[in-house]
Amino acid sequence: MRLPLFRTVFALIIINKAGGLIYNRTLHEGGLNKISTNDYLVLAGTFHGVHAITARLNPIKPPRAQRTSTSSTGAMVRPDPPSGLEVLESENFRMQCFTTLTGIKFLLFTDTTQTNIDLIMKRIYDMYTDYVMKNPFYQLEMPVRCDMFDRKLSSYIREINNR
């Protein structure tokens, strides 16, 4: 008899570009061990530092590859900026990072068998832009306190976790 795979999204953390924790939410009870708010703050700061260091560990490319190239239309194309740590996987969970162009980092903690994490992250980012960034009362780089974002996120993750 084969056991079913449990695909679960456990938690979401959002870190501002300075490395400060601006949002944390446990999305599945009984998934990960509980940690304190102080531990979340330490995790955010530590991850920010590790991400910055790993972004600098990119292999050195030959001088010809470092120049900006031109596309088929002749327009100049910038090389992709170096990315830092994107996935950390243990035997119990996977942590995936999505970094926006403005430096905001979304850390999603999932079961190791969870599929389509990129699509889940994109949908979460879309909700963030729709319900947090378009909120006239939200101040950039400050903690996220938006009930509509919380409700939409909970509904979306509940749908994923109940599949």
OpenMM code with the backbone's topology and positions (N, CA, C; nanometers):
from openmm import Vec3, app, unit

residues = "MET ARG LEU PRO LEU PHE ARG THR VAL PHE ALA LEU ILE ILE ILE ASN LYS ALA GLY GLY LEU ILE TYR ASN ARG THR LEU HIS GLU GLY GLY LEU ASN LYS ILE SER THR ASN ASP TYR LEU VAL LEU ALA GLY THR PHE HIS GLY VAL HIS ALA ILE THR ALA ARG LEU ASN PRO ILE LYS PRO PRO ARG ALA GLN ARG THR SER THR SER SER THR GLY ALA MET VAL ARG PRO ASP PRO PRO SER GLY LEU GLU VAL LEU GLU SER GLU ASN PHE ARG MET GLN CYS PHE THR THR LEU THR GLY ILE LYS PHE LEU LEU PHE THR ASP THR THR GLN THR ASN ILE ASP LEU ILE MET LYS ARG ILE TYR ASP MET TYR THR ASP TYR VAL MET LYS ASN PRO PHE TYR GLN LEU GLU MET PRO VAL ARG CYS ASP MET PHE ASP ARG LYS LEU SER SER TYR ILE ARG GLU ILE ASN ASN ARG".split()
positions = [
    Vec3(0.0839, -0.1170, 0.0000),
    Vec3(0.0000, 0.0000, 0.0000),
    Vec3(0.0890, 0.1240, 0.0000),
    Vec3(0.0552, 0.2179, -0.0849),
    Vec3(0.1339, 0.3393, -0.0980),
    Vec3(0.0683, 0.4520, -0.0197),
    Vec3(0.1495, 0.5248, 0.0591),
    Vec3(0.0968, 0.6364, 0.1374),
    Vec3(0.0773, 0.7585, 0.0474),
    Vec3(-0.0267, 0.8362, 0.0713),
    Vec3(-0.0477, 0.9562, -0.0101),
    Vec3(0.0586, 1.0615, 0.0194),
    Vec3(0.0879, 1.1436, -0.0810),
    Vec3(0.1808, 1.2541, -0.0628),
    Vec3(0.1057, 1.3717, -0.0024),
    Vec3(0.1643, 1.4334, 0.0959),
    Vec3(0.1033, 1.5511, 0.1565),
    Vec3(0.1732, 1.6734, 0.1008),
    Vec3(0.1033, 1.7479, 0.0212),
    Vec3(0.1585, 1.8712, -0.0336),
    Vec3(0.1007, 1.9861, 0.0469),
    Vec3(0.1869, 2.0538, 0.1182),
    Vec3(0.1397, 2.1538, 0.2125),
    Vec3(0.2259, 2.2785, 0.2070),
    Vec3(0.1609, 2.3936, 0.2159),
    Vec3(0.2298, 2.5205, 0.2341),
    Vec3(0.2212, 2.5515, 0.3824),
    Vec3(0.3373, 2.5658, 0.4477),
    Vec3(0.3414, 2.5823, 0.5921),
    Vec3(0.3388, 2.7280, 0.6378),
    Vec3(0.4224, 2.8114, 0.5774),
    Vec3(0.4361, 2.9481, 0.6273),
    Vec3(0.4877, 3.0419, 0.5190),
    Vec3(0.4628, 3.1710, 0.5409),
    Vec3(0.5116, 3.2769, 0.4522),
    Vec3(0.5776, 3.3842, 0.5376),
    Vec3(0.6935, 3.4290, 0.4919),
    Vec3(0.7655, 3.5389, 0.5554),
    Vec3(0.7988, 3.6389, 0.4463),
    Vec3(0.7798, 3.7674, 0.4749),
    Vec3(0.8178, 3.8726, 0.3807),
    Vec3(0.9205, 3.9612, 0.4513),
    Vec3(1.0326, 3.9852, 0.3807),
    Vec3(1.1445, 4.0620, 0.4351),
    Vec3(1.1648, 4.1852, 0.3476),
    Vec3(1.1782, 4.3031, 0.4096),
    Vec3(1.1997, 4.4240, 0.3297),
    Vec3(1.3438, 4.4294, 0.2802),
    Vec3(1.3739, 4.5290, 0.1974),
    Vec3(1.5061, 4.5331, 0.1338),
    Vec3(1.6196, 4.5605, 0.2315),
    Vec3(1.5866, 4.6067, 0.3513),
    Vec3(1.6887, 4.6294, 0.4534),
    Vec3(1.7101, 4.5061, 0.5423),
    Vec3(1.6307, 4.4019, 0.5214),
    Vec3(1.6452, 4.2798, 0.5995),
    Vec3(1.5511, 4.2713, 0.7181),
    Vec3(1.4562, 4.3628, 0.7269),
    Vec3(1.3607, 4.3611, 0.8369),
    Vec3(1.2388, 4.2771, 0.8056),
    Vec3(1.1894, 4.2101, 0.9056),
    Vec3(1.0693, 4.1279, 0.8911),
    Vec3(0.9476, 4.2206, 0.8827),
    Vec3(0.8713, 4.2100, 0.7725),
    Vec3(0.7519, 4.2935, 0.7610),
    Vec3(0.6234, 4.2107, 0.7611),
    Vec3(0.6371, 4.0774, 0.7481),
    Vec3(0.5172, 3.9924, 0.7510),
    Vec3(0.5596, 3.8498, 0.7814),
    Vec3(0.4876, 3.7840, 0.8696),
    Vec3(0.5066, 3.6406, 0.8893),
    Vec3(0.3721, 3.5793, 0.9233),
    Vec3(0.3479, 3.4641, 0.8655),
    Vec3(0.2190, 3.4000, 0.8844),
    Vec3(0.2347, 3.2498, 0.8752),
    Vec3(0.1865, 3.1789, 0.9760),
    Vec3(0.1793, 3.0332, 0.9716),
    Vec3(0.0510, 2.9989, 0.8978),
    Vec3(0.0636, 2.9173, 0.7945),
    Vec3(-0.0503, 2.8881, 0.7079),
    Vec3(-0.1055, 2.7472, 0.7254),
    Vec3(-0.0373, 2.6662, 0.8060),
    Vec3(-0.0841, 2.5304, 0.8312),
    Vec3(-0.0413, 2.4911, 0.9721),
    Vec3(-0.1388, 2.4716, 1.0578),
    Vec3(-0.1086, 2.4318, 1.1959),
    Vec3(-0.0549, 2.2890, 1.1970),
    Vec3(0.0400, 2.2636, 1.2801),
    Vec3(0.0947, 2.1286, 1.2916),
    Vec3(0.1993, 2.0961, 1.1874),
    Vec3(0.2388, 2.1936, 1.1062),
    Vec3(0.3377, 2.1671, 1.0027),
    Vec3(0.4787, 2.1827, 1.0544),
    Vec3(0.5145, 2.3035, 1.0887),
    Vec3(0.6475, 2.3328, 1.1406),
    Vec3(0.6380, 2.3601, 1.2896),
    Vec3(0.7502, 2.3448, 1.3590),
    Vec3(0.7531, 2.3794, 1.5013),
    Vec3(0.7258, 2.5278, 1.5187),
    Vec3(0.6602, 2.5617, 1.6260),
    Vec3(0.6322, 2.7023, 1.6564),
    Vec3(0.7613, 2.7716, 1.6979),
    Vec3(0.7801, 2.8935, 1.6481),
    Vec3(0.8929, 2.9745, 1.6930),
    Vec3(0.8389, 3.1113, 1.7341),
    Vec3(0.9145, 3.1801, 1.8158),
    Vec3(0.8695, 3.3087, 1.8685),
    Vec3(0.8863, 3.4193, 1.7645),
    Vec3(0.8244, 3.5320, 1.7927),
    Vec3(0.8373, 3.6483, 1.7050),
    Vec3(0.9828, 3.6913, 1.6974),
    Vec3(1.0537, 3.6846, 1.8071),
    Vec3(1.1954, 3.7195, 1.8077),
    Vec3(1.2746, 3.6265, 1.7154),
    Vec3(1.2398, 3.4974, 1.7163),
    Vec3(1.3068, 3.4023, 1.6271),
    Vec3(1.2800, 3.4350, 1.4806),
    Vec3(1.1570, 3.4793, 1.4505),
    Vec3(1.1256, 3.5210, 1.3132),
    Vec3(1.2103, 3.6418, 1.2735),
    Vec3(1.2294, 3.7352, 1.3645),
    Vec3(1.3126, 3.8529, 1.3365),
    Vec3(1.4566, 3.8114, 1.3092),
    Vec3(1.5079, 3.7191, 1.3903),
    Vec3(1.6444, 3.6689, 1.3704),
    Vec3(1.6544, 3.5949, 1.2374),
    Vec3(1.5544, 3.5130, 1.2058),
    Vec3(1.5529, 3.4402, 1.0791),
    Vec3(1.5560, 3.5360, 0.9610),
    Vec3(1.4755, 3.6414, 0.9664),
    Vec3(1.4709, 3.7385, 0.8569),
    Vec3(1.6067, 3.8057, 0.8377),
    Vec3(1.6661, 3.8522, 0.9458),
    Vec3(1.7958, 3.9180, 0.9364),
    Vec3(1.9061, 3.8246, 0.8900),
    Vec3(1.9047, 3.7030, 0.9403),
    Vec3(2.0054, 3.6039, 0.9012),
    Vec3(1.9910, 3.5676, 0.7544),
    Vec3(1.8676, 3.5416, 0.7114),
    Vec3(1.8470, 3.5066, 0.5706),
    Vec3(1.8906, 3.6209, 0.4802),
    Vec3(1.8578, 3.7441, 0.5181),
    Vec3(1.8960, 3.8602, 0.4368),
    Vec3(2.0478, 3.8636, 0.4169),
    Vec3(2.1233, 3.8403, 0.5251),
    Vec3(2.2691, 3.8394, 0.5153),
    Vec3(2.3217, 3.7256, 0.4298),
    Vec3(2.2686, 3.6062, 0.4496),
    Vec3(2.3117, 3.4897, 0.3708),
    Vec3(2.2773, 3.5105, 0.2234),
    Vec3(2.1594, 3.5657, 0.1968),
    Vec3(2.1181, 3.5918, 0.0586),
    Vec3(2.2141, 3.6906, -0.0079),
    Vec3(2.2526, 3.7956, 0.0637),
    Vec3(2.3454, 3.8950, 0.0087),
    Vec3(2.4818, 3.8333, -0.0209),
    Vec3(2.5298, 3.7487, 0.0687),
    Vec3(2.6601, 3.6845, 0.0474),
    Vec3(2.6539, 3.5876, -0.0701),
    Vec3(2.5487, 3.5060, -0.0767),
    Vec3(2.5399, 3.4086, -0.1863),
    Vec3(2.5196, 3.4773, -0.3207),
    Vec3(2.4617, 3.5972, -0.3224),
    Vec3(2.4481, 3.6710, -0.4482),
    Vec3(2.5853, 3.7133, -0.5011),
    Vec3(2.6798, 3.7328, -0.4105),
    Vec3(2.8140, 3.7734, -0.4511),
    Vec3(2.9016, 3.6543, -0.4893),
    Vec3(2.8553, 3.5325, -0.4655),
    Vec3(2.9346, 3.4126, -0.4943),
    Vec3(2.9179, 3.3621, -0.6369),
    Vec3(2.8604, 3.4437, -0.7247),
    Vec3(2.8431, 3.4023, -0.8636),
    Vec3(2.9772, 3.3710, -0.9269),
    Vec3(2.9803, 3.2700, -1.0136),
    Vec3(3.1056, 3.2408, -1.0832),
    Vec3(3.1468, 3.3599, -1.1707),
    Vec3(3.2760, 3.3804, -1.1833),
    Vec3(3.3260, 3.4883, -1.2683),
    Vec3(3.3168, 3.4430, -1.4130),
    Vec3(3.2540, 3.5265, -1.4946),
    Vec3(3.2387, 3.4933, -1.6366),
    Vec3(3.3517, 3.5583, -1.7155),
    Vec3(3.3847, 3.4997, -1.8307),
    Vec3(3.4888, 3.5602, -1.9132),
    Vec3(3.4489, 3.7029, -1.9534),
    Vec3(3.5461, 3.7900, -1.9802),
    Vec3(3.5157, 3.9299, -2.0113),
    Vec3(3.4130, 3.9490, -2.1231),
    Vec3(3.4142, 3.8654, -2.2245),
    Vec3(3.3186, 3.8811, -2.3352),
    Vec3(3.1754, 3.8572, -2.2869),
    Vec3(3.1558, 3.7626, -2.1948),
    Vec3(3.0210, 3.7296, -2.1464),
    Vec3(2.9686, 3.8343, -2.0491),
    Vec3(3.0589, 3.9157, -1.9915),
    Vec3(3.0151, 4.0145, -1.8935),
    Vec3(2.9550, 4.1382, -1.9579),
    Vec3(2.9892, 4.1665, -2.0828),
    Vec3(2.9365, 4.2846, -2.1484),
    Vec3(2.7867, 4.2694, -2.1718),
    Vec3(2.7198, 4.3825, -2.1783),
    Vec3(2.5781, 4.3751, -2.2134),
    Vec3(2.5697, 4.3309, -2.3586),
    Vec3(2.4722, 4.2497, -2.3872),
    Vec3(2.4574, 4.1977, -2.5220),
    Vec3(2.3434, 4.2698, -2.5927),
    Vec3(2.3285, 4.2395, -2.7182),
    Vec3(2.2169, 4.2973, -2.7934),
    Vec3(2.1202, 4.1869, -2.8299),
    Vec3(1.9923, 4.2223, -2.8320),
    Vec3(1.8896, 4.1244, -2.8672),
    Vec3(1.8792, 4.1155, -3.0188),
    Vec3(1.7899, 4.0295, -3.0671),
    Vec3(1.7714, 4.0125, -3.2114),
    Vec3(1.7192, 4.1405, -3.2758),
    Vec3(1.6571, 4.2286, -3.1979),
    Vec3(1.6063, 4.3553, -3.2507),
    Vec3(1.7123, 4.4638, -3.2475),
    Vec3(1.8291, 4.4341, -3.1893),
    Vec3(1.9365, 4.5310, -3.1819),
    Vec3(1.9363, 4.6122, -3.0533),
    Vec3(1.8362, 4.5935, -2.9688),
    Vec3(1.8293, 4.6683, -2.8428),
    Vec3(1.9277, 4.6084, -2.7427),
    Vec3(1.9839, 4.6936, -2.6599),
    Vec3(2.0761, 4.6473, -2.5570),
    Vec3(1.9998, 4.5685, -2.4508),
    Vec3(2.0555, 4.4557, -2.4090),
    Vec3(1.9941, 4.3717, -2.3069),
    Vec3(2.0896, 4.3640, -2.1893),
    Vec3(2.0400, 4.3997, -2.0725),
    Vec3(2.1236, 4.3926, -1.9527),
    Vec3(2.1344, 4.2483, -1.9066),
    Vec3(2.2506, 4.2099, -1.8525),
    Vec3(2.2596, 4.0750, -1.7957),
    Vec3(2.1741, 4.0672, -1.6701),
    Vec3(2.1274, 3.9475, -1.6394),
    Vec3(2.0498, 3.9288, -1.5174),
    Vec3(2.1359, 3.9596, -1.3968),
    Vec3(2.0783, 4.0286, -1.2961),
    Vec3(2.1567, 4.0526, -1.1752),
    Vec3(2.1813, 3.9206, -1.1036),
    Vec3(2.2890, 3.9108, -1.0287),
    Vec3(2.3140, 3.7851, -0.9577),
    Vec3(2.2049, 3.7597, -0.8544),
    Vec3(2.1627, 3.6356, -0.8468),
    Vec3(2.0616, 3.6014, -0.7469),
    Vec3(2.1310, 3.5288, -0.6334),
    Vec3(2.0783, 3.5460, -0.5156),
    Vec3(2.1347, 3.4780, -0.4005),
    Vec3(2.0662, 3.3445, -0.3802),
    Vec3(2.0681, 3.2988, -0.2582),
    Vec3(2.0063, 3.1726, -0.2197),
    Vec3(1.8587, 3.1728, -0.2594),
    Vec3(1.8176, 3.0748, -0.3367),
    Vec3(1.6784, 3.0687, -0.3820),
    Vec3(1.6008, 2.9543, -0.3197),
    Vec3(1.6669, 2.8404, -0.2948),
    Vec3(1.5985, 2.7240, -0.2383),
    Vec3(1.6874, 2.6601, -0.1326),
    Vec3(1.6263, 2.6282, -0.0200),
    Vec3(1.6935, 2.5545, 0.0859),
    Vec3(1.6025, 2.4372, 0.1178),
    Vec3(1.6557, 2.3173, 0.1056),
    Vec3(1.5709, 2.2000, 0.1269),
    Vec3(1.6317, 2.1094, 0.2328),
    Vec3(1.5469, 2.0663, 0.3248),
    Vec3(1.5870, 1.9683, 0.4253),
    Vec3(1.5009, 1.8444, 0.4032),
    Vec3(1.5141, 1.7463, 0.4882),
    Vec3(1.4293, 1.6276, 0.4712),
    Vec3(1.2858, 1.6538, 0.5146),
    Vec3(1.2611, 1.7654, 0.5865),
    Vec3(1.1277, 1.7937, 0.6390),
    Vec3(1.0540, 1.9075, 0.5703),
    Vec3(1.1259, 1.9998, 0.5078),
    Vec3(1.0607, 2.1135, 0.4446),
    Vec3(1.1495, 2.1731, 0.3367),
    Vec3(1.0899, 2.2576, 0.2544),
    Vec3(1.1625, 2.3340, 0.1534),
    Vec3(1.1316, 2.4808, 0.1766),
    Vec3(1.2345, 2.5634, 0.1717),
    Vec3(1.2162, 2.7073, 0.1798),
    Vec3(1.2547, 2.7642, 0.0446),
    Vec3(1.1627, 2.8352, -0.0177),
    Vec3(1.1894, 2.8947, -0.1478),
    Vec3(1.1806, 3.0459, -0.1348),
    Vec3(1.2747, 3.1157, -0.1969),
    Vec3(1.2799, 3.2608, -0.1912),
    Vec3(1.2486, 3.3194, -0.3279),
    Vec3(1.1633, 3.4204, -0.3280),
    Vec3(1.1369, 3.5006, -0.4466),
    Vec3(1.1741, 3.6432, -0.4111),
    Vec3(1.2671, 3.7007, -0.4873),
    Vec3(1.3110, 3.8376, -0.4627),
    Vec3(1.2555, 3.9273, -0.5721),
    Vec3(1.1876, 4.0343, -0.5316),
    Vec3(1.1313, 4.1278, -0.6291),
    Vec3(1.2409, 4.2205, -0.6810),
    Vec3(1.2116, 4.2945, -0.7852),
    Vec3(1.3084, 4.3901, -0.8392),
    Vec3(1.3399, 4.5011, -0.7402),
    Vec3(1.2501, 4.5249, -0.6456),
    Vec3(1.2730, 4.6288, -0.5444),
    Vec3(1.3445, 4.5754, -0.4207),
    Vec3(1.3755, 4.4466, -0.4168),
    Vec3(1.4516, 4.3894, -0.3067),
    Vec3(1.3696, 4.3246, -0.1969),
    Vec3(1.2372, 4.3221, -0.2103),
    Vec3(1.1527, 4.2537, -0.1131),
    Vec3(1.1696, 4.1033, -0.1342),
    Vec3(1.1840, 4.0275, -0.0251),
    Vec3(1.2009, 3.8826, -0.0353),
    Vec3(1.0791, 3.8125, 0.0243),
    Vec3(1.0254, 3.7188, -0.0501),
    Vec3(0.9150, 3.6346, -0.0049),
    Vec3(0.9728, 3.4965, 0.0203),
    Vec3(0.9636, 3.4486, 0.1441),
    Vec3(1.0109, 3.3148, 0.1791),
    Vec3(0.8890, 3.2273, 0.2025),
    Vec3(0.8777, 3.1209, 0.1271),
    Vec3(0.7653, 3.0288, 0.1397),
    Vec3(0.8180, 2.8950, 0.1880),
    Vec3(0.7624, 2.8481, 0.2980),
    Vec3(0.8005, 2.7196, 0.3557),
    Vec3(0.6948, 2.6176, 0.3168),
    Vec3(0.7375, 2.5094, 0.2497),
    Vec3(0.6449, 2.4080, 0.2015),
    Vec3(0.6966, 2.2690, 0.2346),
    Vec3(0.6098, 2.1718, 0.2115),
    Vec3(0.6492, 2.0317, 0.2162),
    Vec3(0.7460, 2.0073, 0.1008),
    Vec3(0.8350, 1.9121, 0.1151),
    Vec3(0.9340, 1.8851, 0.0093),
    Vec3(0.8708, 1.8318, -0.1183),
    Vec3(0.7478, 1.7796, -0.1097),
    Vec3(0.6818, 1.7259, -0.2295),
    Vec3(0.5911, 1.8274, -0.2982),
    Vec3(0.5827, 1.9481, -0.2439),
    Vec3(0.4962, 2.0503, -0.3026),
    Vec3(0.5432, 2.0832, -0.4439),
    Vec3(0.4501, 2.0880, -0.5365),
    Vec3(0.4825, 2.1200, -0.6750),
    Vec3(0.4340, 2.2601, -0.7095),
    Vec3(0.4793, 2.3118, -0.8219),
    Vec3(0.4374, 2.4420, -0.8754),
    Vec3(0.4602, 2.5573, -0.7780),
    Vec3(0.5700, 2.5549, -0.7079),
    Vec3(0.5970, 2.6597, -0.6096),
    Vec3(0.6133, 2.7952, -0.6774),
    Vec3(0.6707, 2.7974, -0.7965),
    Vec3(0.6858, 2.9246, -0.8681),
    Vec3(0.5506, 2.9888, -0.8956),
    Vec3(0.4523, 2.9075, -0.9324),
    Vec3(0.3180, 2.9599, -0.9580),
    Vec3(0.2531, 3.0095, -0.8291),
    Vec3(0.2745, 2.9374, -0.7205),
    Vec3(0.2200, 2.9786, -0.5904),
    Vec3(0.2819, 3.1123, -0.5502),
    Vec3(0.4138, 3.1249, -0.5654),
    Vec3(0.4822, 3.2495, -0.5304),
    Vec3(0.4330, 3.3651, -0.6165),
    Vec3(0.4121, 3.3404, -0.7441),
    Vec3(0.3628, 3.4463, -0.8323),
    Vec3(0.2254, 3.4927, -0.7880),
    Vec3(0.1391, 3.3991, -0.7524),
    Vec3(0.0036, 3.4353, -0.7082),
    Vec3(0.0092, 3.5128, -0.5762),
    Vec3(0.0952, 3.4725, -0.4844),
    Vec3(0.1108, 3.5450, -0.3576),
    Vec3(0.1627, 3.6859, -0.3844),
    Vec3(0.2595, 3.6978, -0.4754),
    Vec3(0.3125, 3.8299, -0.5094),
    Vec3(0.2040, 3.9174, -0.5729),
    Vec3(0.1216, 3.8585, -0.6586),
    Vec3(0.0098, 3.9325, -0.7181),
    Vec3(-0.0857, 3.9835, -0.6102),
    Vec3(-0.1156, 3.8992, -0.5119),
    Vec3(-0.2027, 3.9426, -0.4016),
    Vec3(-0.1361, 4.0544, -0.3224),
    Vec3(-0.0058, 4.0428, -0.2999),
    Vec3(0.0684, 4.1463, -0.2275),
    Vec3(0.0588, 4.2799, -0.3014),
    Vec3(0.0803, 4.2779, -0.4319),
    Vec3(0.0732, 4.4030, -0.5073),
    Vec3(-0.0684, 4.4587, -0.5104),
    Vec3(-0.1685, 4.3706, -0.5210),
    Vec3(-0.3077, 4.4160, -0.5285),
    Vec3(-0.3603, 4.4693, -0.3956),
    Vec3(-0.3295, 4.4020, -0.2869),
    Vec3(-0.3936, 4.4353, -0.1600),
    Vec3(-0.3048, 4.5100, -0.0605),
    Vec3(-0.1741, 4.5043, -0.0793),
    Vec3(-0.0845, 4.5762, 0.0118),
    Vec3(-0.0317, 4.7021, -0.0562),
    Vec3(0.0321, 4.6854, -0.1715),
    Vec3(0.0951, 4.7994, -0.2370),
    Vec3(-0.0058, 4.9028, -0.2879),
    Vec3(-0.1263, 4.8599, -0.3211),
    Vec3(-0.2281, 4.9542, -0.3676),
    Vec3(-0.3105, 5.0126, -0.2538),
    Vec3(-0.2795, 4.9709, -0.1316),
    Vec3(-0.3482, 5.0236, -0.0144),
    Vec3(-0.2918, 5.1629, 0.0161),
    Vec3(-0.3752, 5.2665, 0.0131),
    Vec3(-0.3235, 5.4024, 0.0339),
    Vec3(-0.2683, 5.4262, 0.1752),
    Vec3(-0.3001, 5.3389, 0.2699),
    Vec3(-0.2533, 5.3562, 0.4069),
    Vec3(-0.1246, 5.2802, 0.4357),
    Vec3(-0.0782, 5.1998, 0.3402),
    Vec3(0.0440, 5.1234, 0.3628),
    Vec3(0.1658, 5.2108, 0.3354),
    Vec3(0.2635, 5.2051, 0.4260),
    Vec3(0.3893, 5.2757, 0.4080),
    Vec3(0.4970, 5.1748, 0.3714),
    Vec3(0.5723, 5.2052, 0.2667),
    Vec3(0.6778, 5.1157, 0.2209),
    Vec3(0.7742, 5.0804, 0.3330),
    Vec3(0.8217, 4.9575, 0.3287),
    Vec3(0.9207, 4.9045, 0.4235),
    Vec3(0.8669, 4.8829, 0.5645),
    Vec3(0.7398, 4.9105, 0.5871),
    Vec3(0.6798, 4.8944, 0.7194),
    Vec3(0.6076, 4.7604, 0.7283),
    Vec3(0.5783, 4.7118, 0.8494),
    Vec3(0.5052, 4.5852, 0.8628),
    Vec3(0.3724, 4.5874, 0.7867),
    Vec3(0.3398, 4.4734, 0.7271),
    Vec3(0.2167, 4.4597, 0.6485),
    Vec3(0.1018, 4.4304, 0.7436),
    Vec3(0.0041, 4.5191, 0.7459),
    Vec3(-0.1167, 4.5017, 0.8256),
    Vec3(-0.2349, 4.5305, 0.7348),
    Vec3(-0.2743, 4.4297, 0.6599),
    Vec3(-0.3806, 4.4464, 0.5620),
    Vec3(-0.4740, 4.3253, 0.5702),
    Vec3(-0.5931, 4.3481, 0.6229),
    Vec3(-0.6885, 4.2388, 0.6423),
    Vec3(-0.7262, 4.1696, 0.5118),
    Vec3(-0.7438, 4.2469, 0.4054),
    Vec3(-0.7824, 4.1872, 0.2774),
    Vec3(-0.6729, 4.0932, 0.2262),
    Vec3(-0.5464, 4.1326, 0.2398),
    Vec3(-0.4349, 4.0471, 0.2007),
    Vec3(-0.4372, 3.9186, 0.2831),
    Vec3(-0.4565, 3.9306, 0.4146),
    Vec3(-0.4619, 3.8133, 0.5022),
    Vec3(-0.5736, 3.7179, 0.4603),
    Vec3(-0.6907, 3.7723, 0.4339),
    Vec3(-0.8053, 3.6876, 0.3964),
    Vec3(-0.7836, 3.6178, 0.2624),
    Vec3(-0.7364, 3.6925, 0.1630),
    Vec3(-0.7138, 3.6334, 0.0302),
    Vec3(-0.6025, 3.5289, 0.0358),
    Vec3(-0.4971, 3.5574, 0.1105),
    Vec3(-0.3867, 3.4629, 0.1245),
    Vec3(-0.4345, 3.3354, 0.1936),
    Vec3(-0.5089, 3.3502, 0.3026),
    Vec3(-0.5604, 3.2335, 0.3756),
    Vec3(-0.6496, 3.1483, 0.2864),
    Vec3(-0.7361, 3.2126, 0.2119),
    Vec3(-0.8271, 3.1401, 0.1230),
    Vec3(-0.7497, 3.0635, 0.0158),
    Vec3(-0.6524, 3.1292, -0.0447),
    Vec3(-0.5732, 3.0666, -0.1508),
    Vec3(-0.4929, 2.9481, -0.0970),
    Vec3(-0.4274, 2.9661, 0.0165),
    Vec3(-0.3447, 2.8584, 0.0722),
    Vec3(-0.4323, 2.7438, 0.1224),
    Vec3(-0.5472, 2.7751, 0.1781),
    Vec3(-0.6400, 2.6697, 0.2230),
    Vec3(-0.6799, 2.5824, 0.1031),
    Vec3(-0.7027, 2.6458, -0.0108),
    Vec3(-0.7374, 2.5726, -0.1329),
    Vec3(-0.6225, 2.4788, -0.1740),
    Vec3(-0.5003, 2.5254, -0.1654),
    Vec3(-0.3836, 2.4429, -0.2011),
    Vec3(-0.3662, 2.3293, -0.1016),
    Vec3(-0.3756, 2.3599, 0.0276),
    Vec3(-0.3512, 2.2592, 0.1312),
    Vec3(-0.4599, 2.1530, 0.1376),
    Vec3(-0.5778, 2.1805, 0.0850),
    Vec3(-0.6880, 2.0833, 0.0897),
    Vec3(-0.7000, 1.9989, -0.0368),
    Vec3(-0.6065, 2.0132, -0.1286),
    Vec3(-0.6122, 1.9333, -0.2531),
    Vec3(-0.5789, 1.7900, -0.2237),
] * unit.nanometer
topology = app.Topology()
chain = topology.addChain("A")
for resn in residues:
    res = topology.addResidue(resn, chain)
    for name in ("N", "CA", "C"):
        topology.addAtom(name, app.Element.getBySymbol(name[0]), res)
